[in-house]
Amino acid sequence: MKKYKEKLSEDHPDTLLAMNNLACTYSALGRNEDALGLYETLLKKRKKVLDYMAKDSLSIIQLNHDLIDLAVLAMETSFFAQ
């Protein structure tokens, strides 16, 4: 992630995609707390980017997909923490 942020920027679409992929990987490995933190950061960044961009349907679909991933992960994390 550090290289993406240095070479592109923190809000560049490729950086956000890499962040999303890393969060998915963390989730698949059972590192739910790490994944949850990345998803939360990713959602804030994507919303910020969308505020500046035209709200095309593909961007909105991706944001909704991320919200669903975050909600599922949050539920799984709280369920397994009990």
FILO-93566 format. One record per residue (C-alpha): residue number from 1; residue in one letter; x, z, y. Coordinates in pm, 1 decimal, padded with zeros to 6 digits. Layout:
BEGIN
R    nr   rest         c1         c3         c2
R   NUM      A          X          Z          Y
...
***
This chain:
BEGIN
R    nr   rest         c1         c3         c2
R     1      M    00000.0    00000.0    00000.0
R     2      K    00283.4    00080.0    00235.2
R     3      K    00418.2   -00277.3    00219.7
R     4      Y    00076.1   -00427.3    00289.2
R     5      K    00029.1   -00201.5    00590.0
R     6      E    00378.2   -00281.3    00722.0
R     7      K    00363.4   -00658.0    00669.6
R     8      L   -00001.0   -00726.3    00757.0
R     9      S   -00182.9   -00430.6    00912.8
R    10      E   -00397.9   -00142.6    00798.4
R    11      D   -00717.1   -00336.9    00865.4
R    12      H   -00611.8   -00677.4    00731.8
R    13      P   -00850.7   -00810.4    00463.1
R    14      D   -00567.8   -00838.1    00207.0
R    15      T   -00468.4   -00475.5    00269.9
R    16      L   -00829.4   -00366.8    00224.3
R    17      L   -00852.6   -00568.0   -00098.2
R    18      A   -00534.6   -00404.5   -00230.5
R    19      M   -00672.4   -00063.0   -00136.1
R    20      N   -00995.2   -00141.5   -00321.0
R    21      N   -00802.4   -00255.0   -00629.9
R    22      L   -00593.5    00061.2   -00625.5
R    23      A   -00906.8    00275.8   -00598.3
R    24      C   -01057.7    00090.4   -00897.2
R    25      T   -00739.0    00148.5   -01094.5
R    26      Y   -00737.8    00519.5   -01007.3
R    27      S   -01099.9    00543.7   -01119.0
R    28      A   -01028.7    00365.1   -01449.0
R    29      L   -00741.3    00607.2   -01512.8
R    30      G   -00964.9    00906.9   -01450.5
R    31      R   -00797.3    00991.7   -01120.6
R    32      N   -01134.7    01032.5   -00955.2
R    33      E   -01023.0    01247.4   -00662.9
R    34      D   -00758.7    00989.3   -00566.3
R    35      A   -01009.7    00706.2   -00606.3
R    36      L   -01272.9    00888.7   -00404.6
R    37      G   -01032.1    00945.3   -00116.1
R    38      L   -00932.1    00579.0   -00111.2
R    39      Y   -01292.3    00459.7   -00129.1
R    40      E   -01386.4    00682.7    00163.9
R    41      T   -01094.9    00551.0    00368.9
R    42      L   -01175.0    00194.8    00266.5
R    43      L   -01537.0    00223.6    00373.2
R    44      K   -01438.7    00352.8    00717.1
R    45      K   -01189.6    00069.5    00761.2
R    46      R   -01430.2   -00198.7    00640.6
R    47      K   -01700.8   -00073.5    00873.7
R    48      K   -01452.0   -00083.8    01160.8
R    49      V   -01354.8   -00440.6    01071.5
R    50      L   -01719.6   -00544.5    01035.2
R    51      D   -01795.5   -00407.7    01380.5
R    52      Y   -01552.8   -00666.1    01520.1
R    53      M   -01644.2   -00954.6    01290.4
R    54      A   -01960.5   -01153.5    01254.5
R    55      K   -02163.4   -00975.9    00991.6
R    56      D   -02168.6   -01249.6    00732.3
R    57      S   -02357.8   -01189.9    00410.4
R    58      L   -02045.0   -01177.2    00190.7
R    59      S   -01893.7   -00894.1    00396.1
R    60      I   -02219.3   -00700.9    00385.0
R    61      I   -02243.3   -00749.1    00007.9
R    62      Q   -01886.7   -00619.6   -00035.3
R    63      L   -01957.0   -00316.9    00183.3
R    64      N   -02272.3   -00239.3   -00016.8
R    65      H   -02074.9   -00275.2   -00340.1
R    66      D   -01818.6   -00026.4   -00209.4
R    67      L   -02093.0    00217.8   -00111.3
R    68      I   -02234.1    00202.8   -00464.1
R    69      D   -01887.4    00257.1   -00615.9
R    70      L   -01833.9    00555.0   -00388.1
R    71      A   -02171.4    00707.4   -00474.1
R    72      V   -02117.6    00666.7   -00849.3
R    73      L   -01767.8    00811.3   -00829.7
R    74      A   -01887.7    01104.6   -00621.6
R    75      M   -02160.3    01180.4   -00874.6
R    76      E   -01918.2    01151.6   -01168.4
R    77      T   -01663.3    01372.5   -00996.5
R    78      S   -01917.0    01644.8   -00916.6
R    79      F   -02070.8    01618.9   -01265.0
R    80      F   -01739.4    01659.8   -01445.6
R    81      A   -01625.3    01937.0   -01212.2
R    82      Q   -01907.8    02162.5   -01336.1
***
